[in-house]
Amino acid sequence: MTIPINQGELELTDEIDNGVYDLILTLTEKTSDELPWDMEMIGTVTDAVTSLLWERLKLAVRHPAVVTYDDGTQCYCEYDYESGQASAN
């Protein structure tokens, strides 16, 4: 069984992913042809920025996701760096 994520959460996640990808292209002065979409790269940068925003500026970032573990279990995670760690429900 898959945990559902609502339309608003999907839109927020898409907006974050697109914004991070645009940031990467801008910072590296690459085009999307030169640096194709790569969710691993985008996720790594998102995690780094989210962590930095909390650690340096105490700004929390909401980034909802459904996480699937190696054993197949899932949880809904709403990234909340107010505690310094992601929270899972």
Jmol script that loads the backbone (N, CA, C; Angstrom):
load data "model"
ATOM      1  N   MET A   1       0.837  -1.183   0.000  1.00  0.00           N
ATOM      2  CA  MET A   1       0.000   0.000   0.000  1.00  0.00           C
ATOM      3  C   MET A   1       0.885   1.251   0.000  1.00  0.00           C
ATOM      4  N   THR A   2       0.567   2.181  -0.865  1.00  0.00           N
ATOM      5  CA  THR A   2       1.315   3.429  -0.964  1.00  0.00           C
ATOM      6  C   THR A   2       0.625   4.500  -0.139  1.00  0.00           C
ATOM      7  N   ILE A   3       1.406   5.270   0.584  1.00  0.00           N
ATOM      8  CA  ILE A   3       0.875   6.391   1.359  1.00  0.00           C
ATOM      9  C   ILE A   3       0.572   7.530   0.387  1.00  0.00           C
ATOM     10  N   PRO A   4      -0.650   8.063   0.400  1.00  0.00           N
ATOM     11  CA  PRO A   4      -0.987   9.132  -0.547  1.00  0.00           C
ATOM     12  C   PRO A   4      -0.350  10.468  -0.142  1.00  0.00           C
ATOM     13  N   ILE A   5      -0.074  11.275  -1.127  1.00  0.00           N
ATOM     14  CA  ILE A   5       0.405  12.637  -0.904  1.00  0.00           C
ATOM     15  C   ILE A   5      -0.560  13.541  -1.674  1.00  0.00           C
ATOM     16  N   ASN A   6      -0.993  14.640  -1.077  1.00  0.00           N
ATOM     17  CA  ASN A   6      -2.034  15.444  -1.715  1.00  0.00           C
ATOM     18  C   ASN A   6      -1.472  16.369  -2.796  1.00  0.00           C
ATOM     19  N   GLN A   7      -2.367  16.954  -3.582  1.00  0.00           N
ATOM     20  CA  GLN A   7      -1.973  17.773  -4.732  1.00  0.00           C
ATOM     21  C   GLN A   7      -1.114  18.961  -4.301  1.00  0.00           C
ATOM     22  N   GLY A   8      -1.453  19.604  -3.211  1.00  0.00           N
ATOM     23  CA  GLY A   8      -0.676  20.741  -2.732  1.00  0.00           C
ATOM     24  C   GLY A   8       0.750  20.348  -2.372  1.00  0.00           C
ATOM     25  N   GLU A   9       0.892  19.177  -1.752  1.00  0.00           N
ATOM     26  CA  GLU A   9       2.225  18.686  -1.393  1.00  0.00           C
ATOM     27  C   GLU A   9       3.031  18.331  -2.640  1.00  0.00           C
ATOM     28  N   LEU A  10       2.363  17.745  -3.642  1.00  0.00           N
ATOM     29  CA  LEU A  10       3.037  17.435  -4.913  1.00  0.00           C
ATOM     30  C   LEU A  10       3.507  18.706  -5.603  1.00  0.00           C
ATOM     31  N   GLU A  11       2.659  19.726  -5.597  1.00  0.00           N
ATOM     32  CA  GLU A  11       3.015  20.993  -6.227  1.00  0.00           C
ATOM     33  C   GLU A  11       4.191  21.653  -5.516  1.00  0.00           C
ATOM     34  N   LEU A  12       4.201  21.608  -4.193  1.00  0.00           N
ATOM     35  CA  LEU A  12       5.314  22.171  -3.431  1.00  0.00           C
ATOM     36  C   LEU A  12       6.612  21.429  -3.740  1.00  0.00           C
ATOM     37  N   THR A  13       6.554  20.111  -3.764  1.00  0.00           N
ATOM     38  CA  THR A  13       7.732  19.302  -4.059  1.00  0.00           C
ATOM     39  C   THR A  13       8.246  19.594  -5.468  1.00  0.00           C
ATOM     40  N   ASP A  14       7.340  19.688  -6.445  1.00  0.00           N
ATOM     41  CA  ASP A  14       7.735  20.020  -7.819  1.00  0.00           C
ATOM     42  C   ASP A  14       8.381  21.401  -7.888  1.00  0.00           C
ATOM     43  N   GLU A  15       7.805  22.358  -7.181  1.00  0.00           N
ATOM     44  CA  GLU A  15       8.343  23.721  -7.174  1.00  0.00           C
ATOM     45  C   GLU A  15       9.754  23.745  -6.583  1.00  0.00           C
ATOM     46  N   ILE A  16       9.959  23.009  -5.500  1.00  0.00           N
ATOM     47  CA  ILE A  16      11.288  22.925  -4.886  1.00  0.00           C
ATOM     48  C   ILE A  16      12.277  22.277  -5.844  1.00  0.00           C
ATOM     49  N   ASP A  17      11.909  21.135  -6.419  1.00  0.00           N
ATOM     50  CA  ASP A  17      12.810  20.429  -7.340  1.00  0.00           C
ATOM     51  C   ASP A  17      13.173  21.303  -8.544  1.00  0.00           C
ATOM     52  N   ASN A  18      12.179  21.959  -9.130  1.00  0.00           N
ATOM     53  CA  ASN A  18      12.433  22.829 -10.277  1.00  0.00           C
ATOM     54  C   ASN A  18      13.311  24.019  -9.905  1.00  0.00           C
ATOM     55  N   GLY A  19      13.049  24.612  -8.748  1.00  0.00           N
ATOM     56  CA  GLY A  19      13.846  25.744  -8.292  1.00  0.00           C
ATOM     57  C   GLY A  19      15.291  25.370  -8.025  1.00  0.00           C
ATOM     58  N   VAL A  20      15.502  24.218  -7.418  1.00  0.00           N
ATOM     59  CA  VAL A  20      16.870  23.759  -7.141  1.00  0.00           C
ATOM     60  C   VAL A  20      17.590  23.465  -8.454  1.00  0.00           C
ATOM     61  N   TYR A  21      16.909  22.828  -9.399  1.00  0.00           N
ATOM     62  CA  TYR A  21      17.522  22.541 -10.696  1.00  0.00           C
ATOM     63  C   TYR A  21      17.903  23.844 -11.402  1.00  0.00           C
ATOM     64  N   ASP A  22      17.013  24.834 -11.378  1.00  0.00           N
ATOM     65  CA  ASP A  22      17.327  26.133 -11.973  1.00  0.00           C
ATOM     66  C   ASP A  22      18.524  26.780 -11.285  1.00  0.00           C
ATOM     67  N   LEU A  23      18.598  26.661  -9.970  1.00  0.00           N
ATOM     68  CA  LEU A  23      19.741  27.194  -9.215  1.00  0.00           C
ATOM     69  C   LEU A  23      21.039  26.527  -9.670  1.00  0.00           C
ATOM     70  N   ILE A  24      21.019  25.212  -9.794  1.00  0.00           N
ATOM     71  CA  ILE A  24      22.214  24.474 -10.235  1.00  0.00           C
ATOM     72  C   ILE A  24      22.641  24.945 -11.622  1.00  0.00           C
ATOM     73  N   LEU A  25      21.684  25.074 -12.544  1.00  0.00           N
ATOM     74  CA  LEU A  25      22.017  25.533 -13.895  1.00  0.00           C
ATOM     75  C   LEU A  25      22.603  26.941 -13.867  1.00  0.00           C
ATOM     76  N   THR A  26      22.032  27.818 -13.068  1.00  0.00           N
ATOM     77  CA  THR A  26      22.520  29.189 -12.974  1.00  0.00           C
ATOM     78  C   THR A  26      23.925  29.240 -12.385  1.00  0.00           C
ATOM     79  N   LEU A  27      24.127  28.529 -11.280  1.00  0.00           N
ATOM     80  CA  LEU A  27      25.434  28.565 -10.614  1.00  0.00           C
ATOM     81  C   LEU A  27      26.548  27.957 -11.470  1.00  0.00           C
ATOM     82  N   THR A  28      26.206  26.949 -12.259  1.00  0.00           N
ATOM     83  CA  THR A  28      27.220  26.274 -13.076  1.00  0.00           C
ATOM     84  C   THR A  28      27.303  26.845 -14.488  1.00  0.00           C
ATOM     85  N   GLU A  29      26.402  27.789 -14.809  1.00  0.00           N
ATOM     86  CA  GLU A  29      26.338  28.391 -16.143  1.00  0.00           C
ATOM     87  C   GLU A  29      26.206  27.316 -17.227  1.00  0.00           C
ATOM     88  N   LYS A  30      25.354  26.328 -16.940  1.00  0.00           N
ATOM     89  CA  LYS A  30      25.081  25.243 -17.876  1.00  0.00           C
ATOM     90  C   LYS A  30      23.656  25.370 -18.383  1.00  0.00           C
ATOM     91  N   THR A  31      23.404  24.727 -19.511  1.00  0.00           N
ATOM     92  CA  THR A  31      22.045  24.617 -20.019  1.00  0.00           C
ATOM     93  C   THR A  31      21.503  23.248 -19.617  1.00  0.00           C
ATOM     94  N   SER A  32      20.196  23.077 -19.782  1.00  0.00           N
ATOM     95  CA  SER A  32      19.610  21.772 -19.458  1.00  0.00           C
ATOM     96  C   SER A  32      20.123  20.688 -20.406  1.00  0.00           C
ATOM     97  N   ASP A  33      20.571  21.064 -21.597  1.00  0.00           N
ATOM     98  CA  ASP A  33      21.182  20.087 -22.506  1.00  0.00           C
ATOM     99  C   ASP A  33      22.556  19.646 -21.998  1.00  0.00           C
ATOM    100  N   GLU A  34      23.276  20.576 -21.395  1.00  0.00           N
ATOM    101  CA  GLU A  34      24.613  20.272 -20.888  1.00  0.00           C
ATOM    102  C   GLU A  34      24.564  19.530 -19.547  1.00  0.00           C
ATOM    103  N   LEU A  35      23.551  19.810 -18.769  1.00  0.00           N
ATOM    104  CA  LEU A  35      23.420  19.211 -17.439  1.00  0.00           C
ATOM    105  C   LEU A  35      21.987  18.712 -17.274  1.00  0.00           C
ATOM    106  N   PRO A  36      21.708  17.487 -17.716  1.00  0.00           N
ATOM    107  CA  PRO A  36      20.343  16.970 -17.683  1.00  0.00           C
ATOM    108  C   PRO A  36      19.794  16.845 -16.257  1.00  0.00           C
ATOM    109  N   TRP A  37      18.477  16.815 -16.183  1.00  0.00           N
ATOM    110  CA  TRP A  37      17.746  16.620 -14.926  1.00  0.00           C
ATOM    111  C   TRP A  37      18.240  15.352 -14.259  1.00  0.00           C
ATOM    112  N   ASP A  38      18.594  15.440 -12.990  1.00  0.00           N
ATOM    113  CA  ASP A  38      19.105  14.295 -12.230  1.00  0.00           C
ATOM    114  C   ASP A  38      18.604  14.427 -10.798  1.00  0.00           C
ATOM    115  N   MET A  39      17.624  13.603 -10.427  1.00  0.00           N
ATOM    116  CA  MET A  39      17.022  13.722  -9.093  1.00  0.00           C
ATOM    117  C   MET A  39      18.016  13.464  -7.969  1.00  0.00           C
ATOM    118  N   GLU A  40      19.016  12.635  -8.191  1.00  0.00           N
ATOM    119  CA  GLU A  40      20.021  12.420  -7.145  1.00  0.00           C
ATOM    120  C   GLU A  40      20.784  13.717  -6.886  1.00  0.00           C
ATOM    121  N   MET A  41      21.187  14.399  -7.954  1.00  0.00           N
ATOM    122  CA  MET A  41      21.890  15.673  -7.819  1.00  0.00           C
ATOM    123  C   MET A  41      20.979  16.717  -7.166  1.00  0.00           C
ATOM    124  N   ILE A  42      19.745  16.799  -7.635  1.00  0.00           N
ATOM    125  CA  ILE A  42      18.797  17.779  -7.095  1.00  0.00           C
ATOM    126  C   ILE A  42      18.534  17.503  -5.615  1.00  0.00           C
ATOM    127  N   GLY A  43      18.352  16.241  -5.259  1.00  0.00           N
ATOM    128  CA  GLY A  43      18.118  15.883  -3.862  1.00  0.00           C
ATOM    129  C   GLY A  43      19.297  16.214  -2.970  1.00  0.00           C
ATOM    130  N   THR A  44      20.508  15.974  -3.472  1.00  0.00           N
ATOM    131  CA  THR A  44      21.715  16.285  -2.697  1.00  0.00           C
ATOM    132  C   THR A  44      21.811  17.784  -2.428  1.00  0.00           C
ATOM    133  N   VAL A  45      21.553  18.585  -3.452  1.00  0.00           N
ATOM    134  CA  VAL A  45      21.613  20.046  -3.291  1.00  0.00           C
ATOM    135  C   VAL A  45      20.483  20.527  -2.380  1.00  0.00           C
ATOM    136  N   THR A  46      19.289  19.974  -2.544  1.00  0.00           N
ATOM    137  CA  THR A  46      18.158  20.340  -1.683  1.00  0.00           C
ATOM    138  C   THR A  46      18.481  20.055  -0.219  1.00  0.00           C
ATOM    139  N   ASP A  47      19.022  18.880   0.052  1.00  0.00           N
ATOM    140  CA  ASP A  47      19.385  18.524   1.432  1.00  0.00           C
ATOM    141  C   ASP A  47      20.431  19.487   1.994  1.00  0.00           C
ATOM    142  N   ALA A  48      21.426  19.838   1.169  1.00  0.00           N
ATOM    143  CA  ALA A  48      22.487  20.738   1.630  1.00  0.00           C
ATOM    144  C   ALA A  48      21.935  22.136   1.923  1.00  0.00           C
ATOM    145  N   VAL A  49      21.099  22.653   1.034  1.00  0.00           N
ATOM    146  CA  VAL A  49      20.521  23.985   1.220  1.00  0.00           C
ATOM    147  C   VAL A  49      19.595  24.002   2.431  1.00  0.00           C
ATOM    148  N   THR A  50      18.753  22.975   2.557  1.00  0.00           N
ATOM    149  CA  THR A  50      17.826  22.884   3.680  1.00  0.00           C
ATOM    150  C   THR A  50      18.576  22.866   5.002  1.00  0.00           C
ATOM    151  N   SER A  51      19.622  22.073   5.061  1.00  0.00           N
ATOM    152  CA  SER A  51      20.427  21.988   6.274  1.00  0.00           C
ATOM    153  C   SER A  51      21.101  23.322   6.583  1.00  0.00           C
ATOM    154  N   LEU A  52      21.657  23.941   5.573  1.00  0.00           N
ATOM    155  CA  LEU A  52      22.329  25.229   5.750  1.00  0.00           C
ATOM    156  C   LEU A  52      21.353  26.308   6.216  1.00  0.00           C
ATOM    157  N   LEU A  53      20.165  26.331   5.636  1.00  0.00           N
ATOM    158  CA  LEU A  53      19.167  27.324   6.055  1.00  0.00           C
ATOM    159  C   LEU A  53      18.835  27.192   7.532  1.00  0.00           C
ATOM    160  N   TRP A  54      18.743  25.954   8.014  1.00  0.00           N
ATOM    161  CA  TRP A  54      18.450  25.773   9.431  1.00  0.00           C
ATOM    162  C   TRP A  54      19.669  26.090  10.295  1.00  0.00           C
ATOM    163  N   GLU A  55      20.803  25.520   9.952  1.00  0.00           N
ATOM    164  CA  GLU A  55      22.000  25.660  10.796  1.00  0.00           C
ATOM    165  C   GLU A  55      22.489  27.099  10.890  1.00  0.00           C
ATOM    166  N   ARG A  56      22.446  27.831   9.799  1.00  0.00           N
ATOM    167  CA  ARG A  56      22.977  29.203   9.790  1.00  0.00           C
ATOM    168  C   ARG A  56      21.938  30.265  10.104  1.00  0.00           C
ATOM    169  N   LEU A  57      20.704  30.054   9.614  1.00  0.00           N
ATOM    170  CA  LEU A  57      19.693  31.107   9.703  1.00  0.00           C
ATOM    171  C   LEU A  57      18.469  30.739  10.527  1.00  0.00           C
ATOM    172  N   LYS A  58      18.404  29.482  10.989  1.00  0.00           N
ATOM    173  CA  LYS A  58      17.259  28.983  11.753  1.00  0.00           C
ATOM    174  C   LYS A  58      15.951  29.122  10.968  1.00  0.00           C
ATOM    175  N   LEU A  59      16.028  28.902   9.651  1.00  0.00           N
ATOM    176  CA  LEU A  59      14.853  28.919   8.792  1.00  0.00           C
ATOM    177  C   LEU A  59      14.448  27.488   8.487  1.00  0.00           C
ATOM    178  N   ALA A  60      13.238  27.123   8.892  1.00  0.00           N
ATOM    179  CA  ALA A  60      12.732  25.771   8.658  1.00  0.00           C
ATOM    180  C   ALA A  60      12.238  25.655   7.217  1.00  0.00           C
ATOM    181  N   VAL A  61      12.370  24.469   6.640  1.00  0.00           N
ATOM    182  CA  VAL A  61      11.936  24.205   5.274  1.00  0.00           C
ATOM    183  C   VAL A  61      10.975  23.027   5.287  1.00  0.00           C
ATOM    184  N   ARG A  62       9.826  23.196   4.668  1.00  0.00           N
ATOM    185  CA  ARG A  62       8.845  22.122   4.547  1.00  0.00           C
ATOM    186  C   ARG A  62       9.027  21.473   3.190  1.00  0.00           C
ATOM    187  N   HIS A  63       9.281  20.175   3.197  1.00  0.00           N
ATOM    188  CA  HIS A  63       9.485  19.420   1.954  1.00  0.00           C
ATOM    189  C   HIS A  63       8.885  18.030   2.138  1.00  0.00           C
ATOM    190  N   PRO A  64       7.554  17.924   1.952  1.00  0.00           N
ATOM    191  CA  PRO A  64       6.866  16.647   2.212  1.00  0.00           C
ATOM    192  C   PRO A  64       7.284  15.555   1.233  1.00  0.00           C
ATOM    193  N   ALA A  65       7.333  14.323   1.748  1.00  0.00           N
ATOM    194  CA  ALA A  65       7.696  13.183   0.902  1.00  0.00           C
ATOM    195  C   ALA A  65       7.220  11.889   1.547  1.00  0.00           C
ATOM    196  N   VAL A  66       7.042  10.876   0.718  1.00  0.00           N
ATOM    197  CA  VAL A  66       6.806   9.517   1.194  1.00  0.00           C
ATOM    198  C   VAL A  66       8.121   8.774   0.992  1.00  0.00           C
ATOM    199  N   VAL A  67       8.664   8.236   2.066  1.00  0.00           N
ATOM    200  CA  VAL A  67       9.944   7.529   2.024  1.00  0.00           C
ATOM    201  C   VAL A  67       9.673   6.034   2.067  1.00  0.00           C
ATOM    202  N   THR A  68      10.300   5.288   1.154  1.00  0.00           N
ATOM    203  CA  THR A  68      10.201   3.836   1.138  1.00  0.00           C
ATOM    204  C   THR A  68      11.551   3.268   1.557  1.00  0.00           C
ATOM    205  N   TYR A  69      11.543   2.462   2.606  1.00  0.00           N
ATOM    206  CA  TYR A  69      12.767   1.864   3.126  1.00  0.00           C
ATOM    207  C   TYR A  69      13.084   0.561   2.394  1.00  0.00           C
ATOM    208  N   ASP A  70      14.292   0.050   2.588  1.00  0.00           N
ATOM    209  CA  ASP A  70      14.747  -1.167   1.916  1.00  0.00           C
ATOM    210  C   ASP A  70      13.806  -2.348   2.152  1.00  0.00           C
ATOM    211  N   ASP A  71      13.183  -2.401   3.327  1.00  0.00           N
ATOM    212  CA  ASP A  71      12.277  -3.522   3.627  1.00  0.00           C
ATOM    213  C   ASP A  71      10.870  -3.330   3.058  1.00  0.00           C
ATOM    214  N   GLY A  72      10.658  -2.226   2.323  1.00  0.00           N
ATOM    215  CA  GLY A  72       9.370  -1.972   1.691  1.00  0.00           C
ATOM    216  C   GLY A  72       8.405  -1.144   2.516  1.00  0.00           C
ATOM    217  N   THR A  73       8.705  -0.919   3.792  1.00  0.00           N
ATOM    218  CA  THR A  73       7.825  -0.091   4.605  1.00  0.00           C
ATOM    219  C   THR A  73       7.958   1.370   4.179  1.00  0.00           C
ATOM    220  N   GLN A  74       6.890   2.113   4.412  1.00  0.00           N
ATOM    221  CA  GLN A  74       6.863   3.510   4.027  1.00  0.00           C
ATOM    222  C   GLN A  74       6.460   4.385   5.199  1.00  0.00           C
ATOM    223  N   CYS A  75       6.861   5.640   5.121  1.00  0.00           N
ATOM    224  CA  CYS A  75       6.383   6.632   6.080  1.00  0.00           C
ATOM    225  C   CYS A  75       6.266   7.971   5.372  1.00  0.00           C
ATOM    226  N   TYR A  76       5.359   8.789   5.860  1.00  0.00           N
ATOM    227  CA  TYR A  76       5.216  10.150   5.376  1.00  0.00           C
ATOM    228  C   TYR A  76       6.179  11.001   6.187  1.00  0.00           C
ATOM    229  N   CYS A  77       7.042  11.713   5.510  1.00  0.00           N
ATOM    230  CA  CYS A  77       8.016  12.582   6.183  1.00  0.00           C
ATOM    231  C   CYS A  77       7.769  14.019   5.755  1.00  0.00           C
ATOM    232  N   GLU A  78       7.676  14.873   6.734  1.00  0.00           N
ATOM    233  CA  GLU A  78       7.552  16.297   6.464  1.00  0.00           C
ATOM    234  C   GLU A  78       8.801  16.929   7.046  1.00  0.00           C
ATOM    235  N   TYR A  79       9.708  17.300   6.186  1.00  0.00           N
ATOM    236  CA  TYR A  79      11.011  17.779   6.635  1.00  0.00           C
ATOM    237  C   TYR A  79      10.855  19.067   7.410  1.00  0.00           C
ATOM    238  N   ASP A  80      11.245  19.015   8.639  1.00  0.00           N
ATOM    239  CA  ASP A  80      11.095  20.126   9.560  1.00  0.00           C
ATOM    240  C   ASP A  80      12.403  20.266  10.312  1.00  0.00           C
ATOM    241  N   TYR A  81      13.219  21.193   9.896  1.00  0.00           N
ATOM    242  CA  TYR A  81      14.538  21.333  10.496  1.00  0.00           C
ATOM    243  C   TYR A  81      14.531  22.206  11.748  1.00  0.00           C
ATOM    244  N   GLU A  82      13.332  22.502  12.272  1.00  0.00           N
ATOM    245  CA  GLU A  82      13.298  23.243  13.531  1.00  0.00           C
ATOM    246  C   GLU A  82      13.985  22.468  14.640  1.00  0.00           C
ATOM    247  N   SER A  83      13.904  21.132  14.563  1.00  0.00           N
ATOM    248  CA  SER A  83      14.547  20.302  15.576  1.00  0.00           C
ATOM    249  C   SER A  83      15.953  19.894  15.149  1.00  0.00           C
ATOM    250  N   GLY A  84      16.348  20.337  13.924  1.00  0.00           N
ATOM    251  CA  GLY A  84      17.652  19.971  13.415  1.00  0.00           C
ATOM    252  C   GLY A  84      17.634  18.648  12.672  1.00  0.00           C
ATOM    253  N   GLN A  85      16.476  17.977  12.618  1.00  0.00           N
ATOM    254  CA  GLN A  85      16.364  16.698  11.931  1.00  0.00           C
ATOM    255  C   GLN A  85      15.026  16.639  11.226  1.00  0.00           C
ATOM    256  N   ALA A  86      14.959  15.775  10.231  1.00  0.00           N
ATOM    257  CA  ALA A  86      13.677  15.590   9.543  1.00  0.00           C
ATOM    258  C   ALA A  86      12.736  14.838  10.470  1.00  0.00           C
ATOM    259  N   SER A  87      11.458  15.188  10.404  1.00  0.00           N
ATOM    260  CA  SER A  87      10.479  14.481  11.223  1.00  0.00           C
ATOM    261  C   SER A  87       9.709  13.507  10.349  1.00  0.00           C
ATOM    262  N   ALA A  88       9.413  12.349  10.888  1.00  0.00           N
ATOM    263  CA  ALA A  88       8.665  11.332  10.145  1.00  0.00           C
ATOM    264  C   ALA A  88       7.410  10.965  10.921  1.00  0.00           C
ATOM    265  N   ASN A  89       6.326  10.784  10.187  1.00  0.00           N
ATOM    266  CA  ASN A  89       5.049  10.365  10.778  1.00  0.00           C
ATOM    267  C   ASN A  89       4.653   9.036  10.183  1.00  0.00           C
TER     268      ASN A  89
END
end "model"
wireframe off; spacefill off
backbone 0.3
color backbone group
